[in-house]
Amino acid sequence: MKNSLWENKNIIITGASSGIGEALLKALSTINCRIFTLDRSPKDPPKGVKAEIFPFLCDITKEDDLKKATSEILKKTDTIDYLFNNAGITAHGRFDKMDISVFRKTFDINFFGNIHLTLLLVEALKKARGMVMVTSTVSGLYGIPGRSAYSSSKSALHAVYESLRIELSEFGVRSIIFCPPYTRTALRTSGIDAQGNKLNEEQAKGKIKTPEEVATDMIKAAENPNSKLVIIDKSGFFVKWMRLLSPSLLERILFKKLRHDF
Ligand SMILES: NC(=O)c1ccc[n+]([C@@H]2O[C@H](COP(=O)([O-])OP(=O)(O)OC[C@H]3O[C@@H](n4cnc5c(N)ncnc54)[C@H](OP(=O)(O)O)[C@@H]3O)[C@@H](O)[C@H]2O)c1
């Protein structure tokens, strides 16, 4: 980690109570900086760390929670250097069995919660010439079978953070869309199924990343002034290129590979 880029900076992390966000919080808390975390069930900050950590109880789908948390944060600082929009849920199920409430809930958290927070902090990001990173997914690069709500809620974010990047380049604000592959977290139990019930699925099979590995890559991406769409594994690069080179072949492969999922 390039410590000097993080020293004395103001950092916000959503979804820091679990998985990737928790690993990111742990990594950054070794630096002398200020970290504000937003979660529905915030954990006590790690002990004996260098960072000053301020946990906020905040459901990002609730306007009142978001306004209260951001106004408290903006009382402490008027500049935000790094905003990690990481909170999210997954939704699994076939499109033809999906209840519309599943799309609404998934978009409320992954899309609207995320962009509302960014809007509330945009002036502080401009003031700091800061960076905003959204945790998307490889499933945001193409509509993945059995994931129509999840894929669409994440790919919609890509357009927002691309527009924002172009517009706010005038103010030196950077925007990064970060797409981790399968990672060993609680996502498959914190998510919902086609009827909106709690998911209870096993971790994906095969070699999957740890949250610590992903957090390290997020930090590297944030440190690189040229980062835009960041993909960190073979499956992500495969989807990224195949969607342009041969979408028909990509769809056949996704059907075969993920048939059991839907
Ligand atoms: N794990 C993977 O394989 C994978 C792959 C690609 C992308 N991702 C993305 O990585 C991000 C982090 O997920 P994870 O894998 O670390 O899963 P996780 O362990 O389930 O963590 C999700 C985090 O999001 C927070 N969250 C959920 N709904 C929220 C809400 N309404 N308001 C505030 N916080 C909320 C949760 O905190 P509370 O429950 O305390 O609110 C939790 O801290 C997500 O955006 C996910 O889509 C994960």
The ligand as a MOL file (V3000), in Angstrom:
LIG
                    3D

  0  0  0     0  0            999 V3000
M  V30 BEGIN CTAB
M  V30 COUNTS 48 52 0 0 0
M  V30 BEGIN ATOM
M  V30 1 N -18.8380 -12.0130 -2.5510 0
M  V30 2 C -18.7820 -12.0130 -3.8650 0
M  V30 3 O -18.6150 -13.0800 -4.4940 0
M  V30 4 C -18.8940 -10.7250 -4.6320 0
M  V30 5 C -18.5040 -10.7150 -5.9790 0
M  V30 6 C -18.6370 -9.5360 -6.6900 0
M  V30 7 C -19.1130 -8.3890 -6.0780 0
M  V30 8 N -19.4850 -8.4230 -4.7680 0 CHG=1
M  V30 9 C -20.0040 -7.1850 -4.1750 0
M  V30 10 O -19.2330 -6.8610 -3.0400 0
M  V30 11 C -19.9930 -6.0200 -2.1680 0
M  V30 12 C -19.7840 -6.4970 -0.7420 0
M  V30 13 O -20.3950 -7.7730 -0.5910 0
M  V30 14 P -19.7400 -8.9830 0.2290 0
M  V30 15 O -19.4570 -10.0440 -0.7560 0
M  V30 16 O -18.6870 -8.4990 1.1120 0 CHG=-1
M  V30 17 O -21.0460 -9.4900 1.0220 0
M  V30 18 P -21.4870 -9.3850 2.5500 0
M  V30 19 O -20.4840 -10.0910 3.3910 0
M  V30 20 O -22.8960 -9.8760 2.5750 0
M  V30 21 O -21.4240 -7.8300 2.8560 0
M  V30 22 C -22.4300 -6.9530 2.3760 0
M  V30 23 C -22.3500 -5.6570 3.1540 0
M  V30 24 O -23.3590 -4.7590 2.6440 0
M  V30 25 C -24.0620 -4.1790 3.7420 0
M  V30 26 N -25.4350 -3.8300 3.3870 0
M  V30 27 C -26.3560 -4.6010 2.7730 0
M  V30 28 N -27.5100 -3.9400 2.6630 0
M  V30 29 C -27.3100 -2.7150 3.2240 0
M  V30 30 C -28.1330 -1.5800 3.4250 0
M  V30 31 N -29.4270 -1.5530 3.0370 0
M  V30 32 N -27.5960 -0.4980 4.0330 0
M  V30 33 C -26.3160 -0.5070 4.4500 0
M  V30 34 N -25.4760 -1.5450 4.2870 0
M  V30 35 C -25.9850 -2.6440 3.6830 0
M  V30 36 C -24.0170 -5.2620 4.8200 0
M  V30 37 O -24.0950 -4.6790 6.1050 0
M  V30 38 P -25.3770 -4.7330 7.0440 0
M  V30 39 O -26.0720 -6.0300 6.7700 0
M  V30 40 O -24.8210 -4.5470 8.4110 0
M  V30 41 O -26.1660 -3.5650 6.6490 0
M  V30 42 C -22.6270 -5.8520 4.6360 0
M  V30 43 O -21.6750 -5.1340 5.3730 0
M  V30 44 C -21.4330 -6.0960 -2.6590 0
M  V30 45 O -21.7470 -4.8900 -3.3490 0
M  V30 46 C -21.4300 -7.2650 -3.6380 0
M  V30 47 O -22.3770 -7.1310 -4.6510 0
M  V30 48 C -19.3620 -9.5590 -4.0210 0
M  V30 END ATOM
M  V30 BEGIN BOND
M  V30 1 1 1 2
M  V30 2 2 2 3
M  V30 3 1 2 4
M  V30 4 1 4 5
M  V30 5 2 4 48
M  V30 6 2 5 6
M  V30 7 1 6 7
M  V30 8 2 7 8
M  V30 9 1 8 9
M  V30 10 1 8 48
M  V30 11 1 9 10
M  V30 12 1 9 46
M  V30 13 1 10 11
M  V30 14 1 11 12
M  V30 15 1 11 44
M  V30 16 1 12 13
M  V30 17 1 13 14
M  V30 18 2 14 15
M  V30 19 1 14 16
M  V30 20 1 14 17
M  V30 21 1 17 18
M  V30 22 2 18 19
M  V30 23 1 18 20
M  V30 24 1 18 21
M  V30 25 1 21 22
M  V30 26 1 22 23
M  V30 27 1 23 24
M  V30 28 1 23 42
M  V30 29 1 24 25
M  V30 30 1 25 26
M  V30 31 1 25 36
M  V30 32 1 26 27
M  V30 33 1 26 35
M  V30 34 2 27 28
M  V30 35 1 28 29
M  V30 36 1 29 30
M  V30 37 2 29 35
M  V30 38 1 30 31
M  V30 39 2 30 32
M  V30 40 1 32 33
M  V30 41 2 33 34
M  V30 42 1 34 35
M  V30 43 1 36 37
M  V30 44 1 36 42
M  V30 45 1 37 38
M  V30 46 2 38 39
M  V30 47 1 38 40
M  V30 48 1 38 41
M  V30 49 1 42 43
M  V30 50 1 44 45
M  V30 51 1 44 46
M  V30 52 1 46 47
M  V30 END BOND
M  V30 END CTAB
M  END
